[in-house]
């Protein structure tokens, strides 16, 4: 039971800190969405 709870807490911590860590390395989702979009019409 303790292992399940600690794994859940670890997953929450990773999910909470992942965006900040990725932004430090320059892998932000905002950069991907601000790229030129390709129109398919």
Jmol script that loads the backbone (N, CA, C; Angstrom):
load data "model"
ATOM      1  N   UNK A   1       0.831  -1.209   0.000  1.00  0.00           N
ATOM      2  CA  UNK A   1       0.000   0.000   0.000  1.00  0.00           C
ATOM      3  C   UNK A   1       0.865   1.258   0.000  1.00  0.00           C
ATOM      4  N   UNK A   2       1.930   1.227   0.808  1.00  0.00           N
ATOM      5  CA  UNK A   2       2.812   2.394   0.833  1.00  0.00           C
ATOM      6  C   UNK A   2       3.453   2.622  -0.530  1.00  0.00           C
ATOM      7  N   UNK A   3       3.774   1.532  -1.213  1.00  0.00           N
ATOM      8  CA  UNK A   3       4.412   1.672  -2.526  1.00  0.00           C
ATOM      9  C   UNK A   3       3.460   2.322  -3.516  1.00  0.00           C
ATOM     10  N   UNK A   4       2.192   1.940  -3.470  1.00  0.00           N
ATOM     11  CA  UNK A   4       1.218   2.531  -4.388  1.00  0.00           C
ATOM     12  C   UNK A   4       1.057   4.026  -4.124  1.00  0.00           C
ATOM     13  N   UNK A   5       0.979   4.394  -2.865  1.00  0.00           N
ATOM     14  CA  UNK A   5       0.806   5.808  -2.525  1.00  0.00           C
ATOM     15  C   UNK A   5       2.042   6.612  -2.920  1.00  0.00           C
ATOM     16  N   UNK A   6       3.225   6.075  -2.635  1.00  0.00           N
ATOM     17  CA  UNK A   6       4.442   6.803  -2.983  1.00  0.00           C
ATOM     18  C   UNK A   6       4.589   6.921  -4.501  1.00  0.00           C
ATOM     19  N   UNK A   7       4.180   5.891  -5.248  1.00  0.00           N
ATOM     20  CA  UNK A   7       4.249   5.969  -6.705  1.00  0.00           C
ATOM     21  C   UNK A   7       3.274   7.030  -7.226  1.00  0.00           C
ATOM     22  N   UNK A   8       2.106   7.117  -6.624  1.00  0.00           N
ATOM     23  CA  UNK A   8       1.136   8.124  -7.041  1.00  0.00           C
ATOM     24  C   UNK A   8       1.651   9.531  -6.748  1.00  0.00           C
ATOM     25  N   UNK A   9       2.260   9.710  -5.591  1.00  0.00           N
ATOM     26  CA  UNK A   9       2.823  11.019  -5.243  1.00  0.00           C
ATOM     27  C   UNK A   9       3.955  11.365  -6.199  1.00  0.00           C
ATOM     28  N   UNK A  10       4.791  10.381  -6.530  1.00  0.00           N
ATOM     29  CA  UNK A  10       5.890  10.634  -7.458  1.00  0.00           C
ATOM     30  C   UNK A  10       5.352  11.040  -8.826  1.00  0.00           C
ATOM     31  N   UNK A  11       4.270  10.394  -9.280  1.00  0.00           N
ATOM     32  CA  UNK A  11       3.685  10.748 -10.569  1.00  0.00           C
ATOM     33  C   UNK A  11       3.144  12.174 -10.543  1.00  0.00           C
ATOM     34  N   UNK A  12       2.534  12.568  -9.441  1.00  0.00           N
ATOM     35  CA  UNK A  12       2.033  13.942  -9.338  1.00  0.00           C
ATOM     36  C   UNK A  12       3.179  14.945  -9.375  1.00  0.00           C
ATOM     37  N   UNK A  13       4.259  14.643  -8.670  1.00  0.00           N
ATOM     38  CA  UNK A  13       5.412  15.560  -8.652  1.00  0.00           C
ATOM     39  C   UNK A  13       6.006  15.684 -10.048  1.00  0.00           C
ATOM     40  N   UNK A  14       6.131  14.566 -10.747  1.00  0.00           N
ATOM     41  CA  UNK A  14       6.686  14.612 -12.103  1.00  0.00           C
ATOM     42  C   UNK A  14       5.766  15.408 -13.025  1.00  0.00           C
ATOM     43  N   UNK A  15       4.466  15.183 -12.928  1.00  0.00           N
ATOM     44  CA  UNK A  15       3.522  15.896 -13.787  1.00  0.00           C
ATOM     45  C   UNK A  15       3.520  17.391 -13.485  1.00  0.00           C
ATOM     46  N   UNK A  16       3.760  17.746 -12.225  1.00  0.00           N
ATOM     47  CA  UNK A  16       3.747  19.165 -11.849  1.00  0.00           C
ATOM     48  C   UNK A  16       5.033  19.867 -12.272  1.00  0.00           C
ATOM     49  N   UNK A  17       6.171  19.179 -12.170  1.00  0.00           N
ATOM     50  CA  UNK A  17       7.452  19.833 -12.453  1.00  0.00           C
ATOM     51  C   UNK A  17       7.903  19.671 -13.893  1.00  0.00           C
ATOM     52  N   UNK A  18       7.290  18.766 -14.660  1.00  0.00           N
ATOM     53  CA  UNK A  18       7.747  18.515 -16.029  1.00  0.00           C
ATOM     54  C   UNK A  18       7.707  19.765 -16.916  1.00  0.00           C
ATOM     55  N   UNK A  19       6.642  20.560 -16.928  1.00  0.00           N
ATOM     56  CA  UNK A  19       6.636  21.738 -17.817  1.00  0.00           C
ATOM     57  C   UNK A  19       7.770  22.717 -17.527  1.00  0.00           C
ATOM     58  N   UNK A  20       8.066  22.964 -16.271  1.00  0.00           N
ATOM     59  CA  UNK A  20       9.145  23.895 -15.930  1.00  0.00           C
ATOM     60  C   UNK A  20      10.492  23.340 -16.358  1.00  0.00           C
ATOM     61  N   UNK A  21      10.703  22.046 -16.142  1.00  0.00           N
ATOM     62  CA  UNK A  21      11.978  21.435 -16.530  1.00  0.00           C
ATOM     63  C   UNK A  21      12.132  21.453 -18.044  1.00  0.00           C
ATOM     64  N   UNK A  22      11.060  21.144 -18.754  1.00  0.00           N
ATOM     65  CA  UNK A  22      11.146  21.137 -20.213  1.00  0.00           C
ATOM     66  C   UNK A  22      11.368  22.541 -20.751  1.00  0.00           C
ATOM     67  N   UNK A  23      10.794  23.540 -20.125  1.00  0.00           N
ATOM     68  CA  UNK A  23      11.011  24.922 -20.578  1.00  0.00           C
ATOM     69  C   UNK A  23      12.461  25.329 -20.380  1.00  0.00           C
ATOM     70  N   UNK A  24      13.095  24.852 -19.307  1.00  0.00           N
ATOM     71  CA  UNK A  24      14.505  25.174 -19.096  1.00  0.00           C
ATOM     72  C   UNK A  24      15.360  24.608 -20.220  1.00  0.00           C
ATOM     73  N   UNK A  25      14.999  23.432 -20.706  1.00  0.00           N
ATOM     74  CA  UNK A  25      15.768  22.818 -21.777  1.00  0.00           C
ATOM     75  C   UNK A  25      15.323  23.285 -23.163  1.00  0.00           C
ATOM     76  N   UNK A  26      14.287  24.134 -23.224  1.00  0.00           N
ATOM     77  CA  UNK A  26      13.843  24.676 -24.499  1.00  0.00           C
ATOM     78  C   UNK A  26      12.852  23.796 -25.218  1.00  0.00           C
ATOM     79  N   UNK A  27      12.256  22.826 -24.531  1.00  0.00           N
ATOM     80  CA  UNK A  27      11.283  21.939 -25.168  1.00  0.00           C
ATOM     81  C   UNK A  27       9.880  22.325 -24.728  1.00  0.00           C
ATOM     82  N   UNK A  28       9.459  23.515 -25.042  1.00  0.00           N
ATOM     83  CA  UNK A  28       8.142  23.947 -24.589  1.00  0.00           C
ATOM     84  C   UNK A  28       7.105  23.705 -25.679  1.00  0.00           C
ATOM     85  N   UNK A  29       5.899  23.391 -25.271  1.00  0.00           N
ATOM     86  CA  UNK A  29       4.838  23.156 -26.245  1.00  0.00           C
ATOM     87  C   UNK A  29       4.434  24.458 -26.930  1.00  0.00           C
ATOM     88  N   UNK A  30       4.694  25.583 -26.294  1.00  0.00           N
ATOM     89  CA  UNK A  30       4.344  26.861 -26.904  1.00  0.00           C
ATOM     90  C   UNK A  30       5.181  27.098 -28.153  1.00  0.00           C
ATOM     91  N   UNK A  31       6.432  26.666 -28.144  1.00  0.00           N
ATOM     92  CA  UNK A  31       7.265  26.828 -29.328  1.00  0.00           C
ATOM     93  C   UNK A  31       6.723  26.001 -30.479  1.00  0.00           C
ATOM     94  N   UNK A  32       6.204  24.833 -30.186  1.00  0.00           N
ATOM     95  CA  UNK A  32       5.688  23.980 -31.251  1.00  0.00           C
ATOM     96  C   UNK A  32       4.404  24.567 -31.823  1.00  0.00           C
ATOM     97  N   UNK A  33       3.542  25.101 -30.986  1.00  0.00           N
ATOM     98  CA  UNK A  33       2.265  25.615 -31.485  1.00  0.00           C
ATOM     99  C   UNK A  33       2.435  26.972 -32.158  1.00  0.00           C
ATOM    100  N   UNK A  34       3.518  27.708 -31.851  1.00  0.00           N
ATOM    101  CA  UNK A  34       3.706  29.012 -32.464  1.00  0.00           C
ATOM    102  C   UNK A  34       4.427  28.909 -33.802  1.00  0.00           C
ATOM    103  N   UNK A  35       4.828  27.707 -34.195  1.00  0.00           N
ATOM    104  CA  UNK A  35       5.477  27.532 -35.491  1.00  0.00           C
ATOM    105  C   UNK A  35       4.456  27.776 -36.605  1.00  0.00           C
ATOM    106  N   UNK A  36       4.977  28.001 -37.803  1.00  0.00           N
ATOM    107  CA  UNK A  36       4.080  28.257 -38.916  1.00  0.00           C
ATOM    108  C   UNK A  36       3.207  27.039 -39.167  1.00  0.00           C
ATOM    109  N   UNK A  37       1.934  27.281 -39.268  1.00  0.00           N
ATOM    110  CA  UNK A  37       1.016  26.165 -39.496  1.00  0.00           C
ATOM    111  C   UNK A  37       0.879  25.918 -41.000  1.00  0.00           C
ATOM    112  N   UNK A  38       0.707  24.678 -41.322  1.00  0.00           N
ATOM    113  CA  UNK A  38       0.553  24.308 -42.731  1.00  0.00           C
ATOM    114  C   UNK A  38      -0.939  24.193 -43.038  1.00  0.00           C
ATOM    115  N   UNK A  39      -1.377  24.938 -44.019  1.00  0.00           N
ATOM    116  CA  UNK A  39      -2.793  24.907 -44.384  1.00  0.00           C
ATOM    117  C   UNK A  39      -3.005  23.845 -45.447  1.00  0.00           C
ATOM    118  N   UNK A  40      -4.024  23.046 -45.255  1.00  0.00           N
ATOM    119  CA  UNK A  40      -4.284  21.936 -46.149  1.00  0.00           C
ATOM    120  C   UNK A  40      -5.530  22.159 -46.995  1.00  0.00           C
ATOM    121  N   UNK A  41      -5.757  23.420 -47.371  1.00  0.00           N
ATOM    122  CA  UNK A  41      -6.962  23.646 -48.172  1.00  0.00           C
ATOM    123  C   UNK A  41      -6.632  23.963 -49.627  1.00  0.00           C
TER     124      UNK A  41
END
end "model"
wireframe off; spacefill off
backbone 0.3
color backbone group
